[in-house]
Amino acid sequence: MSLENELKSLIIAELKLVDIKAEDINDDQPLFGEGLGLDSLDAVELVVLLQRHYKIETKDLEQSKEVFASVRSLANYIRAQQDRK
């Protein structure tokens, strides 16, 4: 399973998104606003998801906006952080 697909499944499970399947989410679809429709509370849950599943923290708010833009940007960030370890 690709990291993108893994993230989609985790996002659906952790955020308890009903009526959404991993294949319904495009890798480049915005996670917030007009895209998947996540909100600021969901953003907090995504931060926790990163910490719990990937041992990665995001502290810079501006960077977080880019990181959480889409599933692809989130996956790229995780890969970059794991490469640093």
Buried (B, 14 or more C-beta within 10 A) or exposed (E): EEBBBBBBBBBBEBBEBEEBEBEEBBBEBBBBEEBBEBEEEBBEBBBEBBEEEBEBEBEEEEEBEBBBBBBBBBBBBBEEBEEEE
